[in-house]
Amino acid sequence: MFSLQARMSDFEVRLSALESRTVSGVPETTIAERFTTLHERVDAVATNLLDKIDERFNQLSAQTDVRFAQVDQRFAQVDQRFAQVDQRFAQMDERFAQVDQRFAQVDERFTKVDDQLGEIKSMLLSLGATAPADRVN
């Protein structure tokens, strides 16, 4: 049994030596060591990619936050402008109300003048006056 164990160890040493000499790539390295190195490199690349993705995502998130803040600011400005327009419309409504009130006063004055002219006309007619167009030459 001891000889079998010794032979097994001898074969493993010879196999490792044969692997390291016959497989192209890095000399004096076993296939297992090459796979380990490959996995470590793939892990390093994956870690770097994840770091870059996280960094870019954070940049995009910050840019998006800034842009949304700008959009919110623009909406606030638009709201302020609408408020100013509403104030102007309210002022115009007040002015139109004042104009309507003035027209109502003018209408009352014209009604009074019409009534007074009617009274003067009836007084003149009662005195026997005739209109200039009614006179015969």
PAZAPA-4460 file (N, C-alpha, C; in steps of 0.05 Angstrom, whole numbers, plus 32768, in hexadecimal, padded with zeros to 4 digits):
% residues 137
    n_x    n_y    n_z   ca_x   ca_y   ca_z    c_x    c_y    c_z   seq   type   mol
   8010   7FE9   8000   8000   8000   8000   8011   8019   8000     1      M     A
   8027   8017   800F   8038   802E   8010   8044   8034   7FF4     2      F     A
   804A   801F   7FE6   8055   8022   7FCB   8040   802E   7FB9     3      S     A
   8027   8027   7FBD   8012   8032   7FAC   800F   8050   7FB2     4      L     A
   8011   8057   7FCB   8010   8073   7FD3   8027   8083   7FC7     5      Q     A
   803F   8077   7FC8   8056   8084   7FBE   8054   8087   7FA0     6      A     A
   804A   8073   7F92   8046   8074   7F75   8032   808A   7F6E     7      R     A
   801D   808C   7F7E   8009   80A0   7F79   8014   80BC   7F7C     8      M     A
   8024   80C0   7F91   8030   80DA   7F95   8044   80E0   7F7E     9      S     A
   8052   80CC   7F76   8065   80CF   7F5F   8056   80D7   7F46    10      D     A
   8040   80CA   7F41   8030   80D0   7F29   8025   80ED   7F2A    11      F     A
   801C   80F5   7F41   8012   8110   7F44   8028   8125   7F3F    12      E     A
   8040   8120   7F49   8056   8132   7F44   805C   8133   7F26    13      V     A
   805E   811B   7F1A   8064   8119   7EFD   804E   8126   7EEC    14      R     A
   8035   8122   7EF4   801E   812E   7EE6   801F   814C   7EE7    15      L     A
   8024   8157   7EFF   8027   8174   7F03   803D   817F   7EF2    16      S     A
   8054   8171   7EF2   806B   817A   7EE2   8064   8179   7EC4    17      A     A
   8056   8163   7EBC   804E   8161   7EA0   803A   8177   7E98    18      L     A
   8027   817C   7EA9   8013   8191   7EA4   8020   81AC   7EA1    19      E     A
   8032   81B2   7EB3   803F   81CD   7EB3   8051   81D0   7E9B    20      S     A
   805B   81BB   7E8F   806D   81BD   7E78   805E   81BC   7E5E    21      R     A
   8048   81AC   7E5D   803B   81A8   7E43   8025   81BB   7E3C    22      T     A
   8017   81C6   7E50   8001   81D8   7E4B   800C   81F4   7E46    23      V     A
   8003   8200   7E2F   800E   821A   7E28   8003   822F   7E3B    24      S     A
   8010   8245   7E3C   8008   825B   7E4E   801E   8261   7E61    25      G     A
   8018   825F   7E7A   802C   8266   7E8E   803B   824C   7E96    26      V     A
   8055   824C   7E92   8064   8234   7E98   8066   822F   7EB6    27      P     A
   806A   8217   7EBD   806E   820E   7ED8   8055   8214   7EEA    28      E     A
   803E   8214   7EDD   8025   8218   7EEC   8012   8201   7EE5    29      T     A
   8005   81F6   7EF9   7FF2   81E0   7EF5   7FD8   81EA   7EE9    30      T     A
   7FC9   81D8   7EDE   7FAF   81E0   7ED3   7F9D   81EA   7EE9    31      I     A
   7F9E   81DE   7F00   7F8D   81E8   7F17   7F95   8204   7F1F    32      A     A
   7FAF   820A   7F1F   7FB8   8225   7F26   7FAF   8238   7F10    33      E     A
   7FB0   822F   7EF7   7FA7   8241   7EE1   7F89   8247   7EE3    34      R     A
   7F79   8233   7EEA   7F5C   8237   7EED   7F57   824A   7F05    35      F     A
   7F66   8247   7F1A   7F63   8259   7F31   7F6A   8275   7F29    36      T     A
   7F80   8279   7F1B   7F88   8293   7F12   7F73   829F   7EFF    37      T     A
   7F69   828E   7EED   7F54   8297   7EDA   7F3B   82A1   7EEA    38      L     A
   7F33   8291   7EFD   7F1B   8299   7F0D   7F21   82B3   7F1D    39      H     A
   7F39   82B6   7F27   7F3F   82CE   7F36   7F3F   82E6   7F23    40      E     A
   7F49   82E3   7F0A   7F48   82F9   7EF7   7F2B   8300   7EEF    41      R     A
   7F1B   82EB   7EEA   7EFF   82F0   7EE3   7EF1   82FE   7EFA    42      V     A
   7EF6   82F6   7F13   7EEB   8303   7F2A   7EF4   8320   7F2C    43      D     A
   7F0D   8325   7F26   7F18   8341   7F27   7F0A   8352   7F11    44      A     A
   7F08   8347   7EF9   7EFA   8355   7EE3   7EDD   835B   7EEB    45      V     A
   7ED0   8347   7EF5   7EB3   834A   7EFD   7EB1   8360   7F13    46      A     A
   7EC3   835F   7F26   7EC3   8374   7F3B   7EC7   838F   7F30    47      T     A
   7EDA   8392   7F1D   7EDF   83AC   7F10   7EC7   83B5   7F01    48      N     A
   7EBB   83A2   7EF2   7EA3   83AA   7EE3   7E8C   83B3   7EF5    49      L     A
   7E88   83A4   7F0B   7E73   83AC   7F1D   7E79   83C7   7F2A    50      L     A
   7E92   83CC   7F30   7E9A   83E6   7F3B   7E95   83FD   7F27    51      D     A
   7E9C   83F8   7F0D   7E97   840C   7EF8   7E79   8410   7EF4    52      K     A
   7E6A   83FA   7EF4   7E4D   83FD   7EF1   7E41   840C   7F08    53      I     A
   7E49   8406   7F21   7E3F   8415   7F38   7E47   8433   7F36    54      D     A
   7E5F   8438   7F2E   7E68   8454   7F2C   7E58   8463   7F17    55      E     A
   7E54   8456   7F00   7E44   8463   7EEB   7E27   8466   7EF3    56      R     A
   7E1C   8452   7F01   7E01   8454   7F0A   7DFE   846B   7F1E    57      F     A
   7E11   846E   7F30   7E10   8484   7F43   7E12   849F   7F35    58      N     A
   7E23   84A1   7F20   7E25   84BA   7F10   7E0B   84C0   7F03    59      Q     A
   7DFF   84AC   7EF6   7DE6   84B0   7EE8   7DD0   84B7   7EFC    60      L     A
   7DD0   84AB   7F13   7DBC   84B1   7F27   7DBF   84CE   7F30    61      S     A
   7DD8   84D7   7F35   7DDD   84F2   7F3D   7DD4   8506   7F27    62      A     A
   7DDA   84FF   7F0E   7DD2   8510   7EF7   7DB4   8511   7EF5    63      Q     A
   7DA7   84FA   7EF9   7D8A   84F9   7EF7   7D7E   850A   7F0E    64      T     A
   7D8A   8509   7F25   7D80   8519   7F3C   7D82   8537   7F35    65      D     A
   7D99   853E   7F2A   7D9D   855A   7F23   7D89   8563   7F0E    66      V     A
   7D85   8552   7EFA   7D72   855A   7EE4   7D55   855B   7EEF    67      R     A
   7D4E   8549   7F00   7D33   854A   7F0C   7D30   8563   7F1D    68      F     A
   7D45   856B   7F2B   7D45   8584   7F3B   7D41   859B   7F28    69      A     A
   7D4F   859B   7F11   7D4B   85B1   7EFD   7D2F   85B1   7EF3    70      Q     A
   7D24   859A   7EED   7D08   8599   7EE3   7CF5   85A3   7EF8    71      V     A
   7CFA   859B   7F11   7CE9   85A5   7F27   7CEB   85C4   7F29    72      D     A
   7D03   85CE   7F26   7D07   85EB   7F27   7CF8   85F9   7F10    73      Q     A
   7CF9   85ED   7EF8   7CEB   85F9   7EE1   7CCD   85F8   7EE6    74      R     A
   7CC3   85E2   7EF1   7CA6   85E0   7EF7   7C9F   85F6   7F0B    75      F     A
   7CB0   85FA   7F1F   7CAA   860F   7F32   7CA9   862B   7F25    76      A     A
   7CBC   862F   7F12   7CBB   8648   7F03   7CA2   864B   7EF2    77      Q     A
   7C9A   8635   7EE6   7C81   8636   7ED6   7C69   863B   7EE8    78      V     A
   7C69   862E   7EFF   7C53   8634   7F12   7C53   8651   7F1B    79      D     A
   7C6A   865C   7F1F   7C6C   8678   7F27   7C62   868A   7F10    80      Q     A
   7C69   8683   7EF8   7C5F   8693   7EE1   7C41   8691   7EDE    81      R     A
   7C36   8679   7EE2   7C19   8676   7EE1   7C0C   8687   7EF7    82      F     A
   7C18   8687   7F0E   7C0D   8697   7F24   7C0D   86B5   7F1C    83      A     A
   7C23   86BE   7F10   7C25   86DA   7F06   7C0F   86DF   7EF1    84      Q     A
   7C0B   86CC   7EDF   7BF7   86D0   7ECA   7BDB   86D1   7ED8    85      V     A
   7BD7   86BF   7EEB   7BBD   86C0   7EFA   7BB9   86DB   7F07    86      D     A
   7BCE   86E6   7F13   7BCC   8701   7F1F   7BC5   8716   7F0B    87      Q     A
   7BD2   8714   7EF3   7BCB   8727   7EDE   7BAE   8725   7ED5    88      R     A
   7BA5   870C   7ED2   7B89   8708   7ECB   7B76   8713   7EE0    89      F     A
   7B7E   870F   7EF9   7B6D   871A   7F0F   7B6D   8739   7F0D    90      A     A
   7B84   8745   7F08   7B85   8762   7F05   7B74   876B   7EED    91      Q     A
   7B75   875C   7ED7   7B65   8763   7EC0   7B47   8760   7EC6    92      M     A
   7B40   874B   7ED5   7B24   8748   7EDD   7B1B   8760   7EED    93      D     A
   7B2C   8769   7F00   7B25   8780   7F10   7B21   8799   7EFE    94      E     A
   7B33   879C   7EEB   7B31   87B3   7ED9   7B18   87B2   7EC8    95      R     A
   7B11   8799   7EBE   7AF9   8796   7EAE   7AE0   879C   7EC0    96      F     A
   7AE1   8794   7ED9   7ACB   879A   7EEB   7AC8   87B8   7EEE    97      A     A
   7ADF   87C6   7EF1   7ADE   87E3   7EF3   7AD3   87F0   7EDA    98      Q     A
   7ADC   87E5   7EC3   7AD1   87F0   7EA9   7AB3   87EA   7EA7    99      V     A
   7AAB   87D2   7EAF   7A8E   87CC   7EAE   7A7E   87DF   7EC1   100      D     A
   7A8A   87E5   7ED8   7A7D   87F8   7EEA   7A7B   8814   7EDE   101      Q     A
   7A90   881C   7ED0   7A90   8836   7EC3   7A7B   8837   7EAD   102      R     A
   7A79   8821   7E9D   7A65   8820   7E88   7A49   8821   7E94   103      F     A
   7A46   8814   7EAB   7A2B   8814   7EB8   7A25   8831   7EC0   104      A     A
   7A39   8840   7ECA   7A34   885C   7ED2   7A2E   886C   7EB9   105      Q     A
   7A3C   8867   7EA3   7A36   8876   7E8A   7A1A   8870   7E80   106      V     A
   7A13   8856   7E82   79F7   884F   7E7A   79E2   885D   7E8B   107      D     A
   79E8   885F   7EA5   79D5   886E   7EB6   79D3   888B   7EAE   108      E     A
   79EA   8897   7EA8   79EA   88B3   7EA0   79DB   88B7   7E85   109      R     A
   79DF   88A4   7E72   79D1   88A6   7E59   79B3   88A3   7E5D   110      F     A
   79AC   8891   7E70   798F   888D   7E76   7983   88A7   7E81   111      T     A
   7993   88B4   7E93   7989   88CD   7E9F   7987   88E2   7E89   112      K     A
   799B   88E4   7E77   799A   88F8   7E62   7983   88F3   7E50   113      V     A
   797E   88D9   7E49   7967   88D2   7E38   794D   88DA   7E45   114      D     A
   794B   88D5   7E60   7933   88DC   7E6E   792F   88FA   7E6E   115      D     A
   7946   8909   7E73   7944   8926   7E73   793D   8931   7E57   116      Q     A
   7949   8925   7E42   7942   892E   7E27   7924   8928   7E21   117      L     A
   791B   8911   7E2B   78FE   890A   7E27   78ED   891F   7E35   118      G     A
   78F5   8927   7E4D   78E5   893A   7E5C   78E5   8955   7E4D   119      E     A
   78FD   895E   7E43   78FF   8977   7E35   78EE   8976   7E1B   120      I     A
   78EF   895F   7E0D   78E0   895D   7DF5   78C2   895F   7DFB   121      K     A
   78B9   8951   7E10   789D   8952   7E16   7895   896E   7E1F   122      S     A
   78A7   897D   7E2D   78A1   8998   7E35   789F   89AA   7E1C   123      M     A
   78B1   89A6   7E0A   78B0   89B6   7DF1   7897   89B0   7DE1   124      L     A
   7890   8997   7DE0   7878   8990   7DD0   785F   899B   7DDE   125      L     A
   7860   899B   7DF8   7848   89A6   7E06   7846   89C4   7E02   126      S     A
   785D   89D1   7DFC   785C   89EE   7DF6   7856   89F3   7DD9   127      L     A
   7853   89DE   7DC9   784C   89E1   7DAD   7863   89E3   7D9A   128      G     A
   787B   89DB   7DA3   7892   89DC   7D92   7891   89C5   7D7E   129      A     A
   789D   89CB   7D67   789F   89B6   7D52   78BD   89B2   7D4B   130      T     A
   78C2   899C   7D41   78DE   8995   7D39   78E5   89A5   7D20   131      A     A
   78FD   89AD   7D1B   7904   89BC   7D04   78FE   89AD   7CEA   132      P     A
   78FF   8994   7CE9   78F9   8985   7CD1   78DA   8985   7CCC   133      A     A
   78CB   898A   7CE1   78AD   898A   7CDE   78A3   89A4   7CD3   134      D     A
   78B3   89B9   7CD2   78AA   89D4   7CC9   78A9   89D4   7CAA   135      R     A
   7895   89E2   7CA1   7892   89E5   7C84   789B   8A01   7C7C   136      V     A
   78AB   8A03   7C68   78B6   8A1D   7C60   78A4   8A2B   7C4D   137      N     A
***
